[in-house]
Amino acid sequence: MTFSTIMVHLELEPSNDARLRIAGDLAERFDTRVIGIAAADAQPRIYAGSAFARNLVATIQSEIETQLEQAEARFRLAMKDRARDIEWRSALARPTEYVVHESRAADLIITGANRDGPLLDQLRYLNPSDLVMRAGRPIFVVPPEAEYLNLQNVLVAWKDTREARRAVLDALPLLQKAKEVNVLEVIDREASRTAAQRRVNDVAAWLARHNILAFPKVTHAANETDQIDHIWQSGADVVVAGAYGHSRFGEWVFGGITENLITRSRHCSFLTH
């Protein structure tokens, strides 16, 4: 298994350096094709139809088109001599919806961490939480601190859910490149350690049949915050996890591992819903 095509999403204003570095690293490791993509929309769903409003929208659209051209230039420069083939896609559209529609062309989508949570301007900024729910492709979330793709230690944050099973399958090409893989299940004090150990042993054995040496681990946590802390303290360079094993609404209201990986993590995260 491999990634034959990766897609990297670029914002128009914040720095895209980290995600472009990671896209280049992935392109070199997998000898893959890279699609750069960006979008923004000047026009809200409902707006006043006056001449002033139309002129304002036209001005903003012109600014966006210039920014899209600049983003394309940065993408092409960053991928020069790193990817065997590149393509650029852009549109005057809401970025989350546009990337979701175009995701059919890629095996993996790279985007940035969302430090603003639900306060994003949906006309200009992609929402990675929505993307992971809707794309039907694994999402590689890159924090702005990422300097390069480090695969010394990859952590599979295991929970016996459909989402986690899908994530570890989708991540096989990445796991095969890792130097060390740990499969960690964090359980509360009431859960059976024996049952959890059996689950992670099964995952490690399944990975071994794909020529991946993985170490199964189980640890206890008092609450979900403690579970998240175990992931932060694991020393992982990349976290592989199933996204939104609980309901999306429940995670948004009460917090959760997926939202923390998207909004707070200093690790790169490989997420599949």
URDA-V804166 format. One record per residue. SS is DSSP state (@ for helix, = for strand, . for the rest). OMEGA is omega in degrees with one decimal (999 if undefined). D_CENTER is the distance of its C-alpha to the mean C-alpha in whole Angstrom. Layout:
SS:OMEGA:D_CENTER
SS:OMEGA:D_CENTER
This chain:
.:178.0:19
.:170.1:17
.:-178.9:15
.:179.5:17
=:172.4:15
=:179.2:12
=:178.7:11
=:-179.4:10
=:178.2:10
.:170.1:13
.:-178.4:14
.:-175.1:18
.:-179.7:19
.:178.8:17
.:176.0:17
.:-171.8:14
@:-175.4:16
@:-177.4:13
@:176.5:10
@:175.5:13
@:-179.3:15
@:177.7:12
@:178.0:12
@:177.9:16
@:179.0:15
@:179.6:14
@:180.0:16
@:-178.2:19
@:-175.3:18
@:-178.8:18
.:-168.6:20
.:173.4:18
=:-178.4:18
=:174.0:16
=:171.6:15
=:-175.6:15
=:177.5:15
=:178.4:16
=:170.1:18
=:-175.8:19
.:180.0:22
.:-167.5:26
.:175.1:27
.:-178.1:27
.:-179.8:27
.:176.8:31
.:-179.6:33
.:-175.5:36
.:-179.2:38
.:177.9:40
@:178.4:41
@:-179.5:39
@:179.7:36
@:178.6:36
@:178.6:37
@:178.9:34
@:179.6:31
@:178.3:33
@:-179.7:32
@:178.3:29
@:178.4:28
@:177.5:30
@:179.5:28
@:179.6:24
@:176.6:26
@:179.1:27
@:177.1:23
@:177.1:22
@:178.1:24
@:177.7:23
@:177.2:20
@:-179.9:21
@:178.6:23
@:179.0:21
@:-176.7:18
@:178.4:21
@:-178.1:23
@:-176.4:20
@:-179.2:19
.:178.9:23
.:178.9:24
.:-179.0:21
.:-178.1:20
.:-179.7:23
=:179.6:22
=:178.3:20
=:178.2:20
=:175.5:19
=:178.2:19
=:-178.6:19
=:167.1:21
=:-173.8:23
.:173.9:21
.:-170.2:18
@:-179.1:15
@:-178.7:13
@:-178.0:16
@:-179.9:16
@:175.9:13
@:-178.3:13
@:-176.9:16
@:-174.9:16
@:177.9:13
@:-174.1:16
@:-171.6:16
.:173.2:13
.:-173.7:12
=:-179.8:9
=:179.2:7
=:174.6:6
=:-177.5:6
=:176.2:7
.:-179.1:8
.:-178.8:10
.:-177.3:13
.:178.8:15
@:-175.2:14
@:-176.6:16
@:-178.3:19
.:168.1:17
.:-173.2:19
.:177.9:18
.:-172.7:20
.:-173.1:18
.:176.6:15
.:176.2:12
.:-176.6:11
@:177.1:7
@:176.1:9
@:-177.5:11
@:-177.7:9
@:178.3:7
@:-167.1:11
@:-168.7:12
.:-174.5:11
.:177.9:12
.:174.1:10
=:-178.2:7
=:178.0:3
=:-175.2:3
=:-174.5:3
=:174.9:7
.:-177.4:10
.:-178.7:13
.:-173.5:15
.:-179.8:13
.:-179.1:16
.:179.9:15
.:179.6:13
.:-179.8:15
.:176.5:16
.:-175.5:19
=:177.2:18
=:-178.8:15
=:169.6:15
=:179.1:15
=:-169.4:15
.:167.4:17
.:-170.7:18
.:-178.9:21
.:176.9:19
@:-177.5:18
@:179.7:14
@:178.7:14
@:179.0:17
@:-177.5:14
@:-177.2:11
@:174.8:14
@:-179.8:16
@:-175.1:13
.:-176.8:12
@:179.5:16
@:179.4:16
@:-178.4:13
@:178.7:16
@:177.8:19
@:-174.2:18
.:176.2:18
.:179.9:21
=:177.9:21
=:175.4:19
=:175.7:20
=:-173.1:19
=:169.4:20
=:178.3:21
=:-175.3:22
=:176.4:25
.:-172.1:27
.:-177.0:31
.:-174.7:32
.:-178.9:30
.:177.2:31
@:180.0:30
@:179.9:32
@:179.1:30
@:179.1:27
@:177.4:28
@:-179.4:29
@:-178.1:25
@:174.1:24
@:178.2:26
@:-179.5:26
@:179.3:22
@:178.5:23
@:177.8:26
@:177.6:24
@:179.2:22
@:178.6:25
.:172.2:26
.:178.0:23
.:177.0:25
.:176.3:22
.:-177.7:24
=:-178.4:22
=:-178.9:24
=:-177.7:24
=:175.1:24
=:175.2:25
=:-179.9:25
=:174.6:27
.:-177.7:25
.:-177.2:28
.:-176.5:25
@:176.2:21
@:177.4:21
@:176.2:23
@:-179.8:20
@:179.0:17
@:177.6:20
@:178.6:20
@:179.9:17
@:-174.1:17
.:-174.6:20
.:-177.2:19
.:-177.7:19
.:172.7:16
.:177.9:14
=:175.9:11
=:175.2:10
=:-175.7:10
=:168.3:10
=:-175.0:11
.:175.4:10
.:170.9:13
.:167.7:16
.:176.4:18
.:178.1:18
@:-178.6:16
@:179.9:19
@:179.2:20
@:-178.7:17
@:-177.3:17
@:-170.5:21
@:-174.2:21
.:-179.8:18
.:-175.3:16
@:-178.3:13
@:-179.1:10
@:178.7:11
@:177.8:12
@:-178.9:9
@:-171.4:7
@:-172.2:11
.:-167.4:13
.:169.9:11
.:175.3:13
.:163.6:11
=:-177.1:8
=:176.4:6
=:-170.7:5
=:175.1:6
=:173.7:8
.:999:11
